[in-house]
């Protein structure tokens, strides 16, 4: 079956910088699954995957603005250290959820000073030209079970430990 909108796609992937430095990849034996056409992947990735079949390999080179966007300095913010319940548990590189209960965003701790903690709201790959390498493992028509599974962020399979 070909990848089209409303198909469930299982892939292995690797994301690298243009110089070959690997930024992220699927773990051996643990591919990811996404629903094509629901903007779960970058638009350029979904476009490149359209029409592919199991066994296909795809390499996509994207400029920063096509991938995760440019870095924005206005997404850096300092939070008083006293605002954290246990500041001694914080570490540089740690992701934390920041929000008001209605809207939440993931931010990364980039500096821990004496008085403040600096958080970065940019995507970790923002500002980088990216190379995606994807191997299509499986494609099937999206089922109601697939849709339910993605309500809590994964497809049910043999590794799933709940109903």
Backbone as CSV, one residue per row, in Angstrom:
resi,resn,N_x,N_y,N_z,CA_x,CA_y,CA_z,C_x,C_y,C_z
1,UNK,0.844,-1.179,0.000,0.000,0.000,0.000,0.888,1.240,0.000
2,UNK,0.469,2.250,-0.755,1.194,3.516,-0.823,0.775,4.451,0.304
3,UNK,1.721,5.294,0.712,1.429,6.309,1.716,0.566,7.396,1.073
4,UNK,-0.596,7.623,1.675,-1.503,8.697,1.284,-2.081,9.260,2.580
5,UNK,-2.855,10.327,2.456,-3.558,10.819,3.634,-4.422,9.693,4.171
6,UNK,-4.567,9.661,5.482,-5.359,8.641,6.168,-4.734,7.251,6.111
7,UNK,-3.384,7.221,6.040,-2.681,5.954,6.238,-1.822,6.071,7.486
8,UNK,-1.596,4.936,8.116,-0.734,4.846,9.289,0.602,4.309,8.802
9,UNK,1.673,5.010,9.140,2.985,4.734,8.583,3.966,4.430,9.711
10,UNK,4.720,3.352,9.561,5.762,2.995,10.525,7.115,3.163,9.836
11,UNK,8.009,3.904,10.499,9.313,4.216,9.914,10.431,4.106,10.940
12,UNK,11.632,3.921,10.432,12.853,4.219,11.170,13.353,5.531,10.587
13,UNK,13.965,6.370,11.406,14.458,7.641,10.889,15.746,8.047,11.581
14,UNK,16.455,8.937,10.902,17.633,9.572,11.474,17.578,11.038,11.067
15,UNK,17.826,11.927,12.024,17.885,13.362,11.771,19.319,13.801,12.045
16,UNK,19.935,14.429,11.046,21.329,14.872,11.170,21.453,16.317,10.742
17,UNK,22.541,16.939,11.188,22.902,18.244,10.644,23.572,18.001,9.297
18,UNK,23.734,19.060,8.515,24.355,18.950,7.194,25.765,18.351,7.272
19,UNK,26.457,18.563,8.397,27.826,18.043,8.550,27.859,16.568,8.951
20,UNK,26.682,15.940,9.092,26.613,14.520,9.417,26.411,14.212,10.888
21,UNK,26.490,15.230,11.754,26.280,14.983,13.186,24.837,14.545,13.421
22,UNK,24.682,13.350,14.005,23.346,12.812,14.259,22.740,13.533,15.457
23,UNK,21.528,14.067,15.249,20.819,14.774,16.307,19.825,13.868,17.018
24,UNK,19.211,12.959,16.253,18.174,12.087,16.810,17.942,10.939,15.840
25,UNK,17.615,9.782,16.382,17.269,8.648,15.528,16.463,7.635,16.316
26,UNK,15.739,6.802,15.585,14.990,5.756,16.263,15.973,4.758,16.851
27,UNK,15.581,4.189,17.977,16.404,3.157,18.595,16.248,1.865,17.815
28,UNK,17.277,1.039,17.820,17.234,-0.228,17.101,16.029,-1.048,17.557
29,UNK,15.224,-1.470,16.605,14.065,-2.295,16.910,12.873,-1.534,17.451
30,UNK,12.950,-0.199,17.487,11.845,0.614,18.016,11.475,1.720,17.030
31,UNK,10.855,1.353,15.907,10.452,2.372,14.938,9.332,3.241,15.508
32,UNK,9.039,4.328,14.821,7.917,5.179,15.218,6.790,5.019,14.210
33,UNK,5.596,5.354,14.641,4.419,5.299,13.789,3.741,6.657,13.818
34,UNK,3.289,7.103,12.650,2.556,8.372,12.567,1.403,8.225,11.594
35,UNK,0.475,9.177,11.663,-0.671,9.192,10.774,-0.423,10.243,9.691
36,UNK,-0.301,9.807,8.449,-0.024,10.713,7.330,-1.205,11.667,7.106
37,UNK,-0.890,12.937,6.920,-1.904,13.922,6.608,-2.479,14.635,7.813
38,UNK,-2.036,14.285,9.009,-2.554,14.935,10.218,-1.530,15.865,10.860
39,UNK,-0.501,16.236,10.083,0.532,17.175,10.529,1.281,16.694,11.765
40,UNK,1.487,15.384,11.844,2.293,14.830,12.935,3.778,14.938,12.610
41,UNK,4.077,15.110,11.327,5.450,15.279,10.850,5.543,16.652,10.192
42,UNK,6.752,17.122,9.944,6.921,18.376,9.231,6.255,18.272,7.855
43,UNK,5.647,19.358,7.369,4.987,19.307,6.064,5.891,18.787,4.945
44,UNK,7.159,19.206,4.931,8.078,18.753,3.879,8.334,17.249,3.967
45,UNK,8.323,16.710,5.180,8.524,15.268,5.356,7.288,14.522,4.854
46,UNK,6.101,14.978,5.257,4.879,14.319,4.787,4.802,14.368,3.263
47,UNK,5.160,15.494,2.680,5.128,15.621,1.218,6.076,14.615,0.562
48,UNK,7.278,14.478,1.108,8.259,13.545,0.546,7.848,12.087,0.734
49,UNK,7.057,11.811,1.763,6.628,10.437,2.041,5.435,10.017,1.181
50,UNK,4.697,10.979,0.672,3.510,10.694,-0.137,3.862,9.753,-1.297
51,UNK,3.099,8.671,-1.412,3.286,7.717,-2.510,4.332,6.650,-2.257
52,UNK,5.050,6.736,-1.165,6.087,5.736,-0.847,5.437,4.441,-0.371
53,UNK,6.191,3.351,-0.463,5.710,2.032,-0.044,6.733,1.397,0.895
54,UNK,6.313,0.364,1.652,7.274,-0.320,2.523,8.506,-0.768,1.728
55,UNK,9.670,-0.552,2.332,10.936,-0.873,1.680,11.615,0.344,1.079
56,UNK,10.851,1.430,0.866,11.433,2.660,0.319,12.290,3.357,1.371
57,UNK,13.348,4.000,0.902,14.180,4.870,1.736,14.130,6.261,1.134
58,UNK,14.052,7.266,2.006,13.907,8.647,1.574,14.937,9.498,2.304
59,UNK,15.593,10.384,1.571,16.522,11.344,2.172,16.035,12.735,1.791
60,UNK,15.851,13.589,2.807,15.319,14.931,2.599,16.266,15.925,3.258
61,UNK,16.707,16.918,2.500,17.545,17.977,3.058,16.700,19.235,3.164
62,UNK,16.626,19.795,4.373,15.797,20.974,4.621,16.616,22.093,5.232
63,UNK,16.380,23.302,4.748,16.947,24.493,5.374,16.211,24.721,6.691
64,UNK,16.824,25.437,7.595,16.249,25.662,8.929,14.815,26.170,8.853
65,UNK,14.556,27.123,7.974,13.207,27.694,7.907,12.159,26.684,7.431
66,UNK,12.571,25.643,6.705,11.645,24.599,6.262,11.480,23.507,7.323
67,UNK,12.435,23.447,8.216,12.447,22.376,9.212,11.844,22.883,10.523
68,UNK,12.674,23.277,11.453,12.209,23.669,12.781,12.288,25.176,13.017
69,UNK,12.498,25.919,11.944,12.508,27.368,12.030,13.844,27.930,12.482
70,UNK,13.940,29.233,12.373,15.126,29.938,12.840,15.045,30.074,14.360
71,UNK,16.185,30.298,14.987,16.196,30.555,16.428,15.683,31.961,16.683
72,UNK,14.971,32.123,17.781,14.440,33.423,18.167,14.887,33.736,19.593
73,UNK,15.704,34.781,19.724,16.216,35.165,21.041,15.102,35.549,22.008
74,UNK,13.953,35.989,21.470,12.857,36.381,22.356,12.190,35.177,23.028
75,UNK,12.604,33.966,22.652,12.089,32.755,23.305,12.988,32.308,24.464
76,UNK,13.990,33.123,24.776,14.817,32.908,25.975,14.220,33.742,27.095
77,UNK,14.084,33.140,28.257,13.512,33.887,29.379,14.183,33.470,30.683
78,UNK,14.341,34.438,31.572,14.904,34.171,32.893,13.770,34.077,33.907
79,UNK,13.799,33.022,34.706,12.818,32.797,35.764,13.579,32.822,37.092
80,UNK,13.088,33.579,38.073,13.780,33.576,39.373,13.914,32.148,39.918
81,UNK,15.080,31.847,40.395,15.358,30.519,40.937,14.396,30.171,42.075
82,UNK,13.968,31.171,42.812,13.061,30.968,43.946,11.683,30.474,43.503
83,UNK,11.349,30.636,42.203,10.046,30.179,41.691,9.993,28.661,41.508
84,UNK,11.124,27.992,41.607,11.174,26.538,41.458,11.122,25.883,42.834
85,UNK,10.305,24.851,42.954,10.146,24.162,44.243,11.462,23.597,44.758
86,UNK,12.227,22.953,43.872,13.497,22.371,44.294,14.546,22.663,43.230
87,UNK,15.071,23.872,43.245,16.031,24.316,42.233,17.287,23.459,42.212
88,UNK,17.596,22.791,43.309,18.805,21.950,43.350,18.669,20.723,42.450
89,UNK,17.447,20.379,42.060,17.205,19.225,41.183,17.290,19.580,39.695
90,UNK,17.388,20.865,39.377,17.430,21.305,37.983,18.801,21.053,37.380
91,UNK,18.810,20.804,36.043,20.093,20.614,35.359,20.017,21.210,33.953
92,UNK,21.156,21.684,33.474,21.231,22.251,32.127,20.905,21.140,31.122
93,UNK,20.062,21.488,30.148,19.622,20.521,29.141,18.301,19.855,29.486
94,UNK,17.854,20.021,30.720,16.594,19.420,31.166,15.413,20.152,30.527
95,UNK,14.430,19.382,30.060,13.189,19.961,29.550,12.185,20.050,30.682
96,UNK,11.505,21.185,30.753,10.454,21.349,31.763,9.212,21.912,31.091
97,UNK,8.076,21.634,31.683,6.808,22.153,31.175,6.491,23.434,31.932
98,UNK,6.241,24.494,31.175,5.937,25.794,31.736,4.557,26.199,31.238
99,UNK,3.737,26.686,32.140,2.425,27.122,31.700,1.559,27.605,32.826
100,UNK,0.337,27.951,32.444,-0.616,28.492,33.402,-1.780,27.537,33.650
101,UNK,-1.658,26.295,33.242,-2.734,25.323,33.412,-3.573,25.168,32.161
102,UNK,-3.758,26.251,31.415,-4.520,26.191,30.170,-3.590,25.999,28.976
103,UNK,-2.506,26.751,28.941,-1.523,26.640,27.876,-0.193,26.233,28.495
104,UNK,0.419,25.218,27.902,1.708,24.759,28.394,2.676,24.605,27.228
105,UNK,3.947,24.886,27.477,4.995,24.699,26.480,6.169,23.994,27.147
106,UNK,6.927,23.297,26.332,8.147,22.656,26.825,9.299,23.614,26.570
107,UNK,10.071,23.863,27.613,11.238,24.723,27.497,12.448,23.968,28.039
108,UNK,13.614,24.350,27.551,14.860,23.694,27.945,15.682,24.618,28.825
109,UNK,16.199,24.085,29.917,17.074,24.868,30.797,18.428,24.998,30.115
110,UNK,18.852,26.249,29.887,20.133,26.482,29.231,21.170,27.123,30.141
111,UNK,20.727,27.652,31.283,21.668,28.227,32.231,21.027,28.241,33.620
112,UNK,21.847,27.958,34.626,21.387,28.046,36.003,22.343,28.989,36.731
113,UNK,21.836,30.177,37.035,22.651,31.175,37.719,22.362,31.175,39.210
114,UNK,22.982,32.107,39.921,22.763,32.218,41.367,21.340,32.649,41.680
115,UNK,20.789,33.533,40.849,19.465,34.106,41.119,18.371,33.644,40.159
116,UNK,18.764,33.228,38.925,17.752,32.927,37.909,18.125,31.684,37.090
117,UNK,17.099,31.109,36.489,17.249,29.973,35.578,16.831,30.468,34.201
118,UNK,17.689,30.265,33.194,17.372,30.692,31.831,16.758,29.521,31.073
119,UNK,15.560,29.779,30.506,14.832,28.770,29.745,14.797,29.167,28.276
120,UNK,14.857,28.166,27.401,14.835,28.383,25.955,13.601,27.700,25.380
121,UNK,12.726,28.479,24.742,11.514,27.946,24.137,11.678,27.558,22.682
122,UNK,12.873,27.722,22.119,13.124,27.287,20.743,13.158,25.765,20.685
123,UNK,12.767,25.208,19.540,12.952,23.776,19.334,14.453,23.503,19.386
124,UNK,14.878,22.368,19.933,16.320,22.087,20.016,17.040,22.121,18.661
125,UNK,16.309,21.865,17.564,16.936,21.867,16.236,16.716,23.177,15.480
126,UNK,16.111,24.172,16.124,15.872,25.464,15.467,17.190,26.069,15.018
127,UNK,17.171,26.684,13.844,18.360,27.337,13.315,19.318,26.406,12.609
128,UNK,18.959,25.131,12.499,19.857,24.148,11.882,19.279,23.645,10.559
129,UNK,20.155,23.537,9.556,19.783,22.855,8.324,19.833,21.363,8.633
130,UNK,18.790,20.650,8.250,18.568,19.280,8.708,18.520,18.306,7.532
131,UNK,18.999,17.091,7.781,18.861,15.989,6.824,18.055,14.893,7.511
132,UNK,16.935,14.519,6.892,16.114,13.405,7.367,16.413,12.200,6.488
133,UNK,16.657,11.059,7.108,16.764,9.792,6.387,15.702,8.875,6.977
134,UNK,14.781,8.418,6.124,13.634,7.649,6.591,13.533,6.343,5.818
135,UNK,13.238,5.267,6.535,13.003,3.958,5.933,11.570,3.564,6.240
136,UNK,10.772,3.330,5.195,9.373,2.956,5.363,9.302,1.459,5.673
137,UNK,8.724,1.129,6.822,8.611,-0.263,7.248,7.225,-0.837,7.000
138,UNK,6.178,-0.010,7.247,4.809,-0.505,7.103,3.881,0.654,6.776
139,UNK,2.858,0.349,5.974,1.816,1.320,5.642,0.493,0.571,5.641
140,UNK,-0.498,1.111,6.352,-1.841,0.534,6.270,-2.889,1.632,6.437
141,UNK,-4.084,1.350,5.971,-5.178,2.308,6.099,-5.420,2.554,7.587
142,UNK,-5.543,3.808,7.955,-5.751,4.175,9.354,-7.081,3.626,9.844
143,UNK,-7.032,2.965,10.993,-8.228,2.369,11.587,-8.704,3.226,12.756
144,UNK,-9.917,2.923,13.239,-10.421,3.600,14.432,-9.495,3.340,15.617
145,UNK,-8.930,2.132,15.687,-8.003,1.807,16.777,-6.749,2.679,16.704
146,UNK,-6.240,2.919,15.484,-5.083,3.810,15.329,-5.416,5.204,15.845
147,UNK,-6.582,5.712,15.471,-6.984,7.060,15.899,-7.106,7.143,17.418
148,UNK,-7.694,6.126,18.030,-7.812,6.100,19.493,-6.435,6.067,20.139
149,UNK,-5.551,5.268,19.572,-4.207,5.140,20.128,-3.489,6.482,20.125
150,UNK,-3.667,7.255,19.065,-2.979,8.537,18.988,-3.600,9.589,19.880
151,UNK,-4.780,9.315,20.425,-5.331,10.215,21.427,-4.438,10.231,22.669
152,UNK,-3.742,9.101,22.921,-2.767,9.102,24.017,-1.369,8.778,23.499
153,UNK,-1.129,9.167,22.233,0.193,9.358,21.647,0.957,8.127,21.158
154,UNK,0.310,6.979,20.986,1.019,5.880,20.346,0.047,4.820,19.846
155,UNK,0.500,4.044,18.882,-0.297,2.942,18.361,-0.139,1.753,19.292
156,UNK,-1.227,1.064,19.560,-1.164,-0.134,20.399,-0.468,-1.247,19.624
157,UNK,0.500,-1.871,20.257,1.202,-3.005,19.667,1.646,-3.918,20.794
158,UNK,2.524,-4.867,20.473,2.932,-5.831,21.490,3.682,-5.212,22.661
159,UNK,4.182,-3.965,22.489,4.908,-3.293,23.568,3.995,-2.466,24.470
160,UNK,2.724,-2.348,24.080,1.772,-1.549,24.835,1.309,-2.317,26.063
161,UNK,1.306,-1.659,27.226,0.948,-2.373,28.470,-0.362,-1.872,29.080
162,UNK,-1.226,-1.289,28.271,-2.540,-0.879,28.768,-3.566,-1.025,27.657
163,UNK,-4.848,-0.934,28.035,-5.922,-1.076,27.045,-6.260,0.262,26.444
